[in-house]
Amino acid sequence: MHRILFTIGNFPVYSYGVFLGLAFFVGILFAIRRAPRFGISPEAVIEAASLCIIGAVLGSRLAYVILHWDYYRQFPSHIFSFREGGLTFYGGVLGAIALTVPYLRLKRYPLAAFFDLFAPPLALGYAIARVGCFLNGCCFGRVCPFPFFPLGVRFPHLEGFRYPTQIYAIGYSLVILLILLRLEKGCRFRGELFLDYLSLYGVARFLIEYLRDEPFTILGMFTLGQVACLGIILFALVLRGVLRRRVVA
């Protein structure tokens, strides 16, 4: 692993922070390129993306700290160490929505169009950010019986070979990106593409949770992440069905 990419004087530059920043940068450029087909100006994209970044970072960090409170209760000074890693995707999505949606409504921007606009960039950005997870050595998998890549990877701070679930996350997110770009041509209403993203991500993440080193705390069968995935999938499918019926009617 390469947790620290390089140092500037005595200041370490962490791989997680670098790739997280790269994910936001590439995602914004991708969204700006897509903006004209949605009738949205590049300036509006930058406004929304700036709020998304702030909300995503704060929301994802808050969710991570809550889920790992036993650790941060002992080391409260680490709560704000964003560049060292420790962000939760679900918290990031909720934080971005909570901060951005009121602003978009205030400005009277087309809300559903923004969601569809950002769906593919979100998938691409997620894949890039997971590169940082792999280099950082976080979000690793359970002990793996196979000592060869890509099934097994030895992390310096862990015993045995582990499933490189960060690499798997990169793979499924890129597949989701390609699927979204194909589905986009057949969308029948604004917001459908984003709901498709939520469904696809939820299914992929639910399956990958079986390989991640997370405890099965719900009925001894599911992780907290899997329960969250089921909620996301159900929400996306129900809302998609309701909105599609309205279009047909």
KEZADREN-256776 format. One record per residue (C-alpha): x negated, y negated, z; residue number from 1; residue in one letter. Coordinates in Angstrom, 2 decimals, decimal comma. Layout:
REM residues N
> X_Y_Z_num_residu
> X_Y_Z_NUM_A
...
REM end
This chain:
REM residues 249
> X_Y_Z_num_residu
> 0,00_0,00_0,00_1_M
> -1,04_-3,61_-0,46_2_H
> 0,84_-5,49_2,22_3_R
> -1,39_-8,54_1,82_4_I
> -2,08_-9,38_-1,82_5_L
> -4,74_-11,99_-1,08_6_F
> -5,68_-14,67_1,39_7_T
> -6,06_-18,41_1,01_8_I
> -8,59_-19,31_3,66_9_G
> -7,17_-17,69_6,81_10_N
> -3,64_-17,64_5,43_11_F
> -2,47_-14,20_4,22_12_P
> -0,15_-14,05_1,22_13_V
> 2,17_-11,07_1,60_14_Y
> 3,22_-8,98_-1,37_15_S
> 6,82_-8,89_-0,15_16_Y
> 7,12_-12,67_-0,20_17_G
> 5,42_-12,97_-3,58_18_V
> 7,72_-10,49_-5,29_19_F
> 10,79_-11,88_-3,56_20_L
> 9,89_-15,32_-4,92_21_G
> 9,22_-13,80_-8,34_22_L
> 12,61_-12,08_-8,24_23_A
> 14,39_-15,38_-7,61_24_F
> 12,35_-17,17_-10,28_25_F
> 12,94_-14,57_-13,01_26_V
> 16,59_-14,22_-12,03_27_G
> 17,18_-17,96_-12,36_28_I
> 15,47_-18,11_-15,76_29_L
> 17,58_-15,18_-16,93_30_F
> 20,75_-16,87_-15,65_31_A
> 19,86_-20,15_-17,37_32_I
> 19,38_-18,29_-20,65_33_R
> 22,82_-16,66_-20,24_34_R
> 24,58_-19,86_-19,16_35_A
> 25,64_-21,28_-22,58_36_P
> 27,88_-18,31_-23,42_37_R
> 29,81_-18,99_-20,19_38_F
> 30,12_-22,71_-20,85_39_G
> 27,96_-23,48_-17,82_40_I
> 25,14_-26,02_-17,85_41_S
> 21,58_-25,13_-16,74_42_P
> 21,87_-27,81_-14,05_43_E
> 24,90_-26,07_-12,57_44_A
> 23,01_-22,77_-12,59_45_V
> 20,11_-24,31_-10,69_46_I
> 22,48_-25,87_-8,15_47_E
> 24,25_-22,57_-7,53_48_A
> 21,02_-20,57_-7,53_49_A
> 19,42_-22,87_-4,96_50_S
> 22,33_-22,33_-2,58_51_L
> 22,30_-18,60_-3,32_52_C
> 18,63_-18,38_-2,37_53_I
> 19,15_-20,17_0,94_54_I
> 22,26_-18,18_1,80_55_G
> 20,74_-14,88_0,68_56_A
> 17,55_-15,29_2,70_57_V
> 19,35_-16,44_5,85_58_L
> 22,14_-13,87_5,56_59_G
> 19,87_-10,95_4,77_60_S
> 17,49_-11,83_7,58_61_R
> 20,31_-12,26_10,08_62_L
> 21,77_-8,86_9,17_63_A
> 18,34_-7,21_9,41_64_Y
> 17,63_-8,72_12,81_65_V
> 21,04_-7,61_14,11_66_I
> 20,48_-4,06_12,88_67_L
> 17,00_-3,96_14,46_68_H
> 17,78_-5,98_17,57_69_W
> 15,98_-3,54_19,90_70_D
> 12,70_-4,56_18,25_71_Y
> 13,36_-8,30_17,90_72_Y
> 14,60_-8,55_21,45_73_R
> 11,07_-7,60_22,51_74_Q
> 9,34_-9,72_19,86_75_F
> 11,58_-12,76_19,26_76_P
> 8,74_-14,69_17,62_77_S
> 8,95_-12,28_14,67_78_H
> 12,56_-13,14_13,88_79_I
> 11,54_-15,90_11,49_80_F
> 8,61_-14,04_9,87_81_S
> 10,37_-13,85_6,50_82_F
> 7,20_-13,33_4,48_83_R
> 6,41_-10,08_6,29_84_E
> 9,59_-8,40_4,99_85_G
> 12,79_-7,29_6,63_86_G
> 15,82_-8,39_4,61_87_L
> 19,13_-6,59_4,09_88_T
> 20,81_-6,66_0,69_89_F
> 24,37_-6,65_2,03_90_Y
> 23,65_-9,56_4,34_91_G
> 22,02_-11,39_1,46_92_G
> 25,06_-11,03_-0,79_93_V
> 27,43_-12,14_1,96_94_L
> 25,20_-15,06_2,89_95_G
> 24,89_-16,20_-0,73_96_A
> 28,65_-15,99_-1,27_97_I
> 29,48_-17,75_2,00_98_A
> 27,22_-20,69_1,17_99_L
> 27,75_-20,93_-2,59_100_T
> 31,47_-20,29_-3,15_101_V
> 32,71_-23,34_-1,17_102_P
> 30,29_-25,53_-3,12_103_Y
> 31,43_-24,13_-6,48_104_L
> 35,06_-24,69_-5,54_105_R
> 34,29_-28,22_-4,38_106_L
> 32,61_-28,98_-7,71_107_K
> 35,46_-27,21_-9,56_108_R
> 33,06_-24,92_-11,39_109_Y
> 34,55_-21,70_-12,90_110_P
> 34,01_-19,36_-9,98_111_L
> 34,59_-16,00_-11,71_112_A
> 32,37_-17,02_-14,64_113_A
> 29,52_-17,71_-12,23_114_F
> 29,86_-14,24_-10,72_115_F
> 29,66_-12,62_-14,15_116_D
> 26,82_-14,90_-15,18_117_L
> 24,70_-13,85_-12,21_118_F
> 25,48_-10,10_-12,23_119_A
> 22,70_-8,94_-14,63_120_P
> 20,12_-11,38_-13,16_121_P
> 20,99_-10,00_-9,72_122_L
> 20,25_-6,46_-10,89_123_A
> 16,94_-7,54_-12,44_124_L
> 15,93_-9,59_-9,41_125_G
> 16,73_-6,68_-7,09_126_Y
> 14,41_-4,41_-9,07_127_A
> 11,56_-6,93_-8,87_128_I
> 12,06_-7,46_-5,14_129_A
> 11,82_-3,70_-4,54_130_R
> 8,29_-3,77_-5,98_131_V
> 7,45_-5,97_-3,01_132_G
> 9,09_-3,43_-0,68_133_C
> 6,90_-0,66_-2,07_134_F
> 3,70_-2,68_-1,73_135_L
> 4,74_-3,77_1,74_136_N
> 5,41_-0,17_2,80_137_G
> 8,94_-0,85_4,09_138_C
> 12,28_0,75_3,15_139_C
> 10,50_4,10_2,80_140_F
> 12,14_7,51_2,51_141_G
> 12,35_10,62_4,63_142_R
> 9,57_13,18_4,83_143_V
> 9,20_14,86_1,43_144_C
> 7,91_18,43_0,83_145_P
> 6,36_17,42_-2,50_146_F
> 2,84_15,89_-2,35_147_P
> 2,87_14,32_-5,82_148_F
> 4,27_11,10_-7,31_149_F
> 7,07_10,19_-7,96_150_P
> 8,59_12,69_-5,54_151_L
> 6,17_12,14_-2,69_152_G
> 3,96_9,23_-1,64_153_V
> 1,71_8,92_1,38_154_R
> 2,22_5,65_3,23_155_F
> -0,84_4,62_5,29_156_P
> 1,11_3,98_8,51_157_H
> 3,27_7,13_8,35_158_L
> 2,72_10,84_8,69_159_E
> 3,20_13,17_5,75_160_G
> 4,46_12,46_2,26_161_F
> 7,63_10,39_1,87_162_R
> 10,21_9,87_-0,84_163_Y
> 9,30_6,51_-2,49_164_P
> 12,89_5,25_-2,32_165_T
> 11,70_1,76_-3,25_166_Q
> 10,61_3,12_-6,65_167_I
> 13,94_4,90_-7,05_168_Y
> 15,71_1,62_-6,26_169_A
> 13,73_-0,12_-8,99_170_I
> 14,78_2,59_-11,43_171_G
> 18,48_2,61_-10,67_172_Y
> 18,67_-1,18_-10,64_173_S
> 17,14_-1,37_-14,12_174_L
> 19,61_1,28_-15,31_175_V
> 22,44_-0,78_-13,82_176_I
> 21,11_-3,83_-15,67_177_L
> 21,27_-1,99_-19,01_178_L
> 24,76_-0,69_-18,26_179_I
> 26,00_-4,19_-17,38_180_L
> 24,65_-5,62_-20,63_181_L
> 26,61_-2,94_-22,51_182_R
> 29,79_-3,35_-20,45_183_L
> 29,75_-7,12_-20,81_184_E
> 30,99_-6,97_-24,39_185_K
> 34,16_-5,13_-23,37_186_G
> 35,10_-7,14_-20,27_187_C
> 38,74_-8,22_-20,30_188_R
> 38,69_-10,84_-17,55_189_F
> 36,22_-13,08_-15,77_190_R
> 34,77_-11,47_-12,69_191_G
> 35,01_-7,93_-14,07_192_E
> 31,28_-7,66_-14,76_193_L
> 30,38_-8,61_-11,21_194_F
> 32,85_-6,08_-9,82_195_L
> 31,28_-3,46_-12,10_196_D
> 27,91_-4,35_-10,63_197_Y
> 29,19_-3,91_-7,09_198_L
> 30,64_-0,50_-7,96_199_S
> 27,50_0,72_-9,71_200_L
> 25,21_-0,56_-6,98_201_Y
> 27,40_0,94_-4,27_202_G
> 27,33_4,41_-5,83_203_V
> 23,57_4,33_-6,47_204_A
> 22,75_3,04_-3,01_205_R
> 25,10_5,55_-1,36_206_F
> 23,22_8,43_-3,00_207_L
> 19,75_7,03_-2,34_208_I
> 20,58_6,66_1,37_209_E
> 20,29_10,45_1,70_210_Y
> 16,58_10,07_0,93_211_L
> 15,90_6,94_3,00_212_R
> 14,55_7,24_6,50_213_D
> 17,74_6,05_8,16_214_E
> 19,67_7,85_10,92_215_P
> 23,07_9,41_10,19_216_F
> 24,84_7,54_12,96_217_T
> 28,41_7,72_11,59_218_I
> 29,94_11,13_12,44_219_L
> 26,47_12,57_11,98_220_G
> 27,08_12,50_8,22_221_M
> 26,65_8,91_7,04_222_F
> 24,26_6,03_7,58_223_T
> 25,45_2,50_8,24_224_L
> 24,31_1,68_4,71_225_G
> 26,52_4,38_3,24_226_Q
> 29,56_3,11_5,11_227_V
> 28,83_-0,37_3,77_228_A
> 28,53_1,13_0,27_229_C
> 31,92_2,82_0,56_230_L
> 33,44_-0,51_1,59_231_G
> 31,84_-2,29_-1,37_232_I
> 32,97_0,38_-3,85_233_I
> 36,54_0,37_-2,51_234_L
> 36,72_-3,43_-2,57_235_F
> 35,38_-3,64_-6,14_236_A
> 37,63_-0,90_-7,53_237_L
> 40,81_-2,20_-5,88_238_V
> 40,22_-5,81_-6,90_239_L
> 39,26_-4,75_-10,42_240_R
> 42,47_-2,76_-10,75_241_G
> 44,61_-5,62_-9,48_242_V
> 43,03_-8,19_-11,78_243_L
> 43,15_-5,90_-14,81_244_R
> 46,86_-5,26_-14,30_245_R
> 47,44_-9,01_-14,25_246_R
> 45,66_-9,35_-17,58_247_V
> 47,69_-6,54_-19,12_248_V
> 50,94_-7,99_-17,75_249_A
REM end
